[in-house]
């Protein structure tokens, strides 16, 4: 199988829905930035994968035709919040198999204000099984996403004796990291007290400042083979050394933490570590899916960054930030950078590529050589990717 490299990355500044522009414009900006970063023209791309949730059919073509009309295959995909990384997975797979030498993954989202909801209420919902599970648990009523991750945090506190302050401290850390990220939506610092006293969105503990905002934005990643890197003199390639995708199993239904994706995250992460021949402790920098701060906490453990039930001590030691064992979400994560769903996974990739190149500016993680990415969507899918500095 061919080695696969990220040749170019690009993204536009993420924004609130009230400040966003058209998905076509955002997508064009991201793709052109990735092409410029790789030092290639669009006609060198042989396949494209476009990810988004909120848009009509063939929106991917609509975006890419703004860049060029070369007649290549364009695939549109919707895989919940893991859509961006799902596109990256397919692009990597096409290059690794030898089907193409260069593929593009682009993701974009032009979101509306407010909590995520359903569009097709006249048919079976993809979340029926989850909602039935929560009803059996007696979970507090709330918008679907708040219910899923709020219940997971509630279960975590009950099982491991954690407190809401743990989730508040994670939110404070994320905002502190975002202060150095010009692409982030929220960059002003916050305190634990402000987080805990913000309006509630779930139960009696999860507040608005523990939840990511609806966001507009776009990201793009160009992946290619080693021979393409050589032929086109790509100057700063970053290798994708391992990648795994997983969906739900019967274990998903064993408690609220697994219903929020913990078990399938653990399976995908273990596949990645085996493929790469490394341990979690070898990783330097992590971009993980913190749509709600409880999900960041349970993901520390699912990814093997700390022992199960050990997140309180992990955070107290500062092992999730600069000066600790790992730097988790130097971008500010979904909590502060924003969560334009179709673009989220590609924004994570972009941040890690910058980190491994040593070009991340004020948020640079010193001597970063291995970067881990975690992008999850309930319904369900998770993609875990490991990148290496070349």
C-alpha positions as CSV (number, residue, x, y, z in Angstrom):
1,X,0.0,0.0,0.0
2,X,1.2,3.5,-0.8
3,X,2.3,6.0,1.8
4,X,-0.1,8.9,2.1
5,X,0.8,12.5,2.8
6,X,-1.1,15.7,3.5
7,X,0.3,18.1,0.9
8,X,-1.8,21.1,1.6
9,X,-4.4,22.4,4.1
10,X,-6.6,25.5,4.2
11,X,-9.5,26.9,6.0
12,X,-11.5,30.1,6.4
13,X,-12.1,31.9,9.7
14,X,-15.0,30.3,11.5
15,X,-17.9,32.6,12.4
16,X,-21.3,32.8,14.1
17,X,-24.2,32.2,11.7
18,X,-25.1,35.9,11.9
19,X,-21.7,36.8,10.6
20,X,-21.1,34.0,8.1
21,X,-21.0,34.2,4.3
22,X,-22.2,31.8,1.6
23,X,-21.0,28.2,1.8
24,X,-19.8,28.6,-1.8
25,X,-17.5,31.5,-0.9
26,X,-16.2,29.8,2.3
27,X,-15.6,26.5,0.4
28,X,-13.7,28.3,-2.4
29,X,-11.5,30.1,0.1
30,X,-10.6,26.9,1.9
31,X,-9.9,24.9,-1.3
32,X,-7.8,27.7,-2.9
33,X,-5.8,28.0,0.3
34,X,-5.1,24.3,0.4
35,X,-4.0,24.3,-3.3
36,X,-1.7,27.3,-2.6
37,X,-0.3,25.6,0.5
38,X,0.5,22.5,-1.6
39,X,1.9,24.5,-4.4
40,X,-0.3,22.8,-7.1
41,X,-3.1,23.7,-9.5
42,X,-6.6,22.3,-9.2
43,X,-6.1,20.3,-12.4
44,X,-3.7,18.1,-10.4
45,X,-6.5,16.8,-8.2
46,X,-8.0,13.6,-9.5
47,X,-10.9,13.0,-7.1
48,X,-12.8,15.2,-4.6
49,X,-14.9,14.4,-1.5
50,X,-17.3,17.1,-0.2
51,X,-18.8,16.9,3.3
52,X,-21.7,18.9,4.7
53,X,-25.0,18.4,6.6
54,X,-27.1,21.5,5.8
55,X,-27.4,21.8,2.1
56,X,-29.0,20.4,-1.1
57,X,-27.6,17.6,-3.2
58,X,-24.5,18.3,-5.2
59,X,-23.4,21.3,-3.0
60,X,-19.9,19.9,-3.3
61,X,-20.0,20.4,-7.1
62,X,-21.4,23.9,-6.5
63,X,-18.4,24.8,-4.3
64,X,-15.7,23.2,-6.5
65,X,-17.0,24.7,-9.8
66,X,-16.0,28.0,-8.2
67,X,-12.4,26.8,-8.3
68,X,-12.5,24.9,-11.6
69,X,-14.4,22.5,-13.8
70,X,-12.0,19.7,-14.6
71,X,-14.6,16.9,-14.9
72,X,-13.2,14.9,-12.0
73,X,-15.4,12.6,-9.8
74,X,-17.0,14.6,-6.9
75,X,-18.6,12.7,-4.0
76,X,-21.0,14.4,-1.6
77,X,-21.3,12.9,1.9
78,X,-23.1,13.3,5.1
79,X,-21.9,11.3,8.1
80,X,-23.1,13.4,11.0
81,X,-20.4,15.4,12.8
82,X,-17.7,13.0,11.5
83,X,-18.4,14.1,7.9
84,X,-15.2,16.0,7.4
85,X,-13.0,13.2,8.6
86,X,-15.1,10.7,6.6
87,X,-14.2,12.6,3.5
88,X,-10.6,12.6,4.5
89,X,-10.8,8.9,5.2
90,X,-12.1,8.2,1.6
91,X,-9.5,10.5,0.1
92,X,-6.7,8.8,2.0
93,X,-8.0,5.4,1.0
94,X,-8.1,6.3,-2.7
95,X,-4.5,7.4,-2.6
96,X,-3.3,4.5,-0.5
97,X,-4.9,2.0,-2.8
98,X,-3.2,3.5,-5.8
99,X,-6.5,4.5,-7.5
100,X,-5.3,8.1,-7.6
101,X,-2.2,10.1,-6.8
102,X,-4.0,13.2,-5.5
103,X,-7.3,13.7,-3.8
104,X,-9.1,16.6,-2.2
105,X,-11.4,16.6,0.9
106,X,-13.4,19.7,1.4
107,X,-16.0,20.4,4.1
108,X,-18.3,23.4,4.6
109,X,-21.3,24.4,6.6
110,X,-23.6,27.4,6.4
111,X,-25.5,26.9,9.7
112,X,-28.5,28.6,11.3
113,X,-28.6,29.9,14.9
114,X,-29.8,27.6,17.7
115,X,-29.5,24.0,18.8
116,X,-29.3,21.2,16.2
117,X,-32.6,19.7,15.4
118,X,-34.1,17.2,12.9
119,X,-35.2,18.2,9.4
120,X,-37.2,15.1,8.2
121,X,-39.8,14.7,10.9
122,X,-42.2,12.7,8.7
123,X,-40.0,9.5,8.8
124,X,-37.9,7.3,11.1
125,X,-35.1,9.2,12.8
126,X,-31.5,7.9,12.8
127,X,-31.5,8.6,16.5
128,X,-34.6,6.6,17.5
129,X,-32.6,3.9,19.2
130,X,-30.6,6.5,21.2
131,X,-33.7,8.4,22.3
132,X,-35.4,5.2,23.4
133,X,-32.3,4.4,25.4
134,X,-32.3,7.8,27.1
135,X,-36.0,7.5,27.9
136,X,-35.4,4.1,29.6
137,X,-32.7,5.8,31.6
138,X,-35.0,8.7,32.7
139,X,-32.8,11.3,31.0
140,X,-33.8,14.9,31.4
141,X,-35.6,16.4,28.3
142,X,-33.4,18.6,26.1
143,X,-32.4,19.1,22.5
144,X,-31.1,15.9,21.1
145,X,-27.3,16.7,21.2
146,X,-27.6,18.2,24.7
147,X,-29.4,15.1,25.9
148,X,-26.8,12.8,24.5
149,X,-23.7,14.4,25.9
150,X,-25.4,15.8,29.0
151,X,-26.4,12.3,30.0
152,X,-22.9,11.1,29.4
153,X,-21.5,13.7,31.7
154,X,-24.1,12.9,34.3
155,X,-23.2,9.2,34.1
156,X,-19.5,10.1,34.4
157,X,-19.9,12.1,37.5
158,X,-22.1,9.4,39.1
159,X,-19.7,6.6,38.2
160,X,-16.3,8.3,39.0
161,X,-17.2,10.9,41.6
162,X,-16.3,13.8,39.3
163,X,-17.9,17.3,39.7
164,X,-19.2,19.9,37.2
165,X,-16.1,21.9,37.9
166,X,-14.2,19.3,35.8
167,X,-16.2,20.2,32.7
168,X,-15.9,23.9,33.5
169,X,-12.1,23.6,33.8
170,X,-12.0,22.0,30.3
171,X,-14.0,24.9,28.9
172,X,-11.7,27.4,30.5
173,X,-8.6,25.6,29.0
174,X,-10.2,25.6,25.5
175,X,-10.9,29.3,25.6
176,X,-7.4,30.0,26.8
177,X,-6.0,28.1,23.8
178,X,-8.3,29.8,21.4
179,X,-6.9,33.2,22.4
180,X,-3.9,32.5,20.2
181,X,-6.0,31.3,17.2
182,X,-7.1,33.9,14.7
183,X,-9.5,31.4,13.1
184,X,-11.5,30.9,16.3
185,X,-15.0,32.2,17.0
186,X,-14.6,32.8,20.8
187,X,-11.2,34.1,22.0
188,X,-11.9,36.0,25.2
189,X,-11.0,34.2,28.4
190,X,-13.6,32.8,30.8
191,X,-13.5,31.6,34.4
192,X,-14.8,28.4,36.0
193,X,-17.3,30.5,37.9
194,X,-18.6,32.1,34.6
195,X,-19.0,28.6,33.1
196,X,-20.9,27.1,36.0
197,X,-23.2,30.1,36.3
198,X,-24.1,30.4,32.6
199,X,-27.6,29.4,31.5
200,X,-28.3,25.7,31.8
201,X,-28.8,23.6,28.6
202,X,-29.1,20.2,30.2
203,X,-30.1,19.0,33.7
204,X,-28.8,20.9,36.6
205,X,-25.1,21.1,35.6
206,X,-24.4,21.5,31.9
207,X,-24.3,25.1,30.9
208,X,-24.1,27.0,27.6
209,X,-20.4,27.6,28.1
210,X,-19.9,23.8,28.1
211,X,-21.4,23.5,24.6
212,X,-20.0,24.4,21.3
213,X,-21.7,27.1,19.2
214,X,-23.4,26.6,15.8
215,X,-20.8,27.8,13.3
216,X,-20.2,28.7,9.7
217,X,-16.9,27.7,8.0
218,X,-15.0,25.6,5.6
219,X,-11.8,23.5,5.5
220,X,-9.9,21.6,2.8
221,X,-7.1,19.0,2.8
222,X,-5.1,17.7,-0.2
223,X,-3.7,14.2,0.2
224,X,-1.3,12.6,-2.2
225,X,1.2,9.7,-2.7
226,X,4.9,9.8,-2.1
227,X,5.6,9.9,-5.9
228,X,3.3,12.9,-6.2
229,X,5.2,14.7,-3.4
230,X,8.4,14.1,-5.3
231,X,7.1,15.1,-8.7
232,X,5.5,18.3,-7.5
233,X,8.2,19.2,-5.0
234,X,5.8,19.5,-2.2
235,X,7.8,21.3,0.5
236,X,6.2,20.4,3.8
237,X,4.3,17.1,3.5
238,X,2.9,15.5,6.7
239,X,2.4,11.7,6.7
240,X,-0.9,10.0,7.6
241,X,0.7,7.0,9.3
242,X,-2.5,5.4,10.5
243,X,-6.3,5.9,10.3
244,X,-9.3,4.0,11.4
245,X,-13.1,4.5,11.2
246,X,-15.6,2.7,13.4
247,X,-19.4,2.7,13.9
248,X,-21.6,1.4,16.6
249,X,-21.6,-2.1,18.1
250,X,-23.9,-3.8,20.6
251,X,-21.7,-2.3,23.3
252,X,-23.0,1.2,22.4
253,X,-26.2,0.5,24.3
254,X,-24.4,-0.2,27.6
255,X,-24.8,3.1,29.3
256,X,-24.9,6.8,28.5
257,X,-21.1,7.1,28.1
258,X,-21.0,4.5,25.3
259,X,-24.1,6.0,23.8
260,X,-22.1,9.2,23.3
261,X,-19.5,7.3,21.3
262,X,-16.9,6.3,23.9
263,X,-16.7,2.6,23.0
264,X,-16.4,3.1,19.3
265,X,-13.8,5.8,19.8
266,X,-11.8,3.3,21.9
267,X,-12.0,0.6,19.2
268,X,-10.9,3.1,16.4
269,X,-8.0,4.4,18.6
270,X,-6.7,1.0,19.4
271,X,-6.7,0.1,15.7
272,X,-4.7,3.3,15.0
273,X,-2.1,2.5,17.7
274,X,-1.7,-1.0,16.4
275,X,-1.3,0.2,12.8
276,X,1.3,2.7,13.8
277,X,3.1,0.5,16.4
278,X,2.9,3.2,19.1
279,X,1.4,3.8,22.5
280,X,-0.9,6.7,23.3
281,X,1.9,8.2,25.4
282,X,4.0,8.7,22.2
283,X,1.5,11.3,21.0
284,X,2.4,15.0,21.4
285,X,-0.6,17.0,20.3
286,X,-4.3,16.1,20.0
287,X,-7.3,17.6,18.3
288,X,-10.4,15.8,19.7
289,X,-14.1,16.2,19.3
290,X,-15.2,18.4,22.2
291,X,-18.7,19.4,21.0
292,X,-19.6,19.5,24.7
293,X,-16.9,19.5,27.5
294,X,-18.2,16.2,28.9
295,X,-17.3,14.6,25.6
296,X,-13.7,15.9,25.8
297,X,-13.5,14.3,29.3
298,X,-14.8,10.9,28.2
299,X,-12.6,11.1,25.1
300,X,-9.4,11.5,27.1
301,X,-10.1,8.0,28.4
302,X,-11.5,6.4,25.2
303,X,-8.3,7.5,23.4
304,X,-6.1,6.2,26.1
305,X,-4.6,9.5,27.2
306,X,-5.4,8.7,30.8
307,X,-6.8,5.8,32.7
308,X,-10.6,5.2,32.9
309,X,-12.0,7.4,35.7
310,X,-8.8,9.4,35.8
311,X,-9.8,12.5,34.0
312,X,-10.2,14.7,37.1
313,X,-6.5,14.0,38.1
314,X,-5.4,14.3,34.4
315,X,-6.9,17.8,34.2
316,X,-5.7,18.8,37.7
317,X,-2.1,17.9,36.6
318,X,-2.4,20.1,33.5
319,X,-1.8,17.1,31.3
320,X,-4.2,18.4,28.7
321,X,-2.4,21.7,28.1
322,X,1.0,23.4,27.5
323,X,3.6,22.1,29.9
324,X,1.7,18.8,30.5
325,X,1.9,15.4,28.9
326,X,-0.3,16.4,25.9
327,X,-1.6,19.6,24.4
328,X,-5.3,18.9,23.7
329,X,-7.1,21.1,21.2
330,X,-4.5,23.9,20.8
331,X,-6.9,25.4,18.3
332,X,-9.5,25.9,21.1
333,X,-11.4,22.9,19.8
334,X,-15.0,22.9,18.8
335,X,-15.9,24.7,22.0
336,X,-14.1,27.9,21.1
337,X,-12.9,27.6,17.5
338,X,-16.4,26.5,16.5
339,X,-18.1,23.5,14.9
340,X,-19.1,24.0,11.3
341,X,-20.1,20.4,11.1
342,X,-19.0,19.4,7.6
343,X,-15.7,21.3,8.0
344,X,-14.9,20.3,11.6
345,X,-12.7,17.2,10.8
346,X,-10.8,19.1,8.2
347,X,-10.2,22.0,10.5
348,X,-8.7,19.6,13.0
349,X,-6.4,18.1,10.4
350,X,-5.3,21.6,9.3
351,X,-4.4,22.5,12.9
352,X,-2.4,19.3,13.4
353,X,-0.5,19.8,10.1
354,X,0.5,23.3,11.1
355,X,1.6,22.0,14.5
356,X,3.8,19.2,12.9
357,X,5.3,21.6,10.5
358,X,6.1,24.0,13.3
359,X,4.1,26.8,11.8
360,X,1.3,27.2,14.3
361,X,2.5,30.5,15.6
362,X,1.7,31.5,19.2
363,X,-0.1,28.2,19.8
364,X,2.8,26.0,18.6
365,X,3.4,22.9,20.7
366,X,7.2,22.6,21.1
367,X,8.9,19.8,19.2
368,X,5.6,18.2,18.1
369,X,6.2,15.1,16.0
370,X,3.0,13.0,16.4
371,X,-0.5,14.4,16.2
372,X,-3.7,12.5,16.9
373,X,-7.1,13.5,15.6
374,X,-10.5,12.4,16.8
375,X,-13.8,13.3,15.0
376,X,-17.1,11.7,16.1
377,X,-20.7,11.8,14.9
378,X,-23.6,10.3,16.8
379,X,-25.7,8.0,14.7
380,X,-22.8,6.9,14.5
381,X,-19.3,7.2,13.2
382,X,-15.9,8.0,14.5
383,X,-12.6,8.6,12.6
384,X,-9.2,8.6,14.4
385,X,-6.1,9.6,12.5
386,X,-2.4,9.7,13.4
387,X,-0.1,12.2,11.6
388,X,3.7,12.3,11.7
389,X,6.2,15.0,11.0
390,X,8.4,14.1,8.0
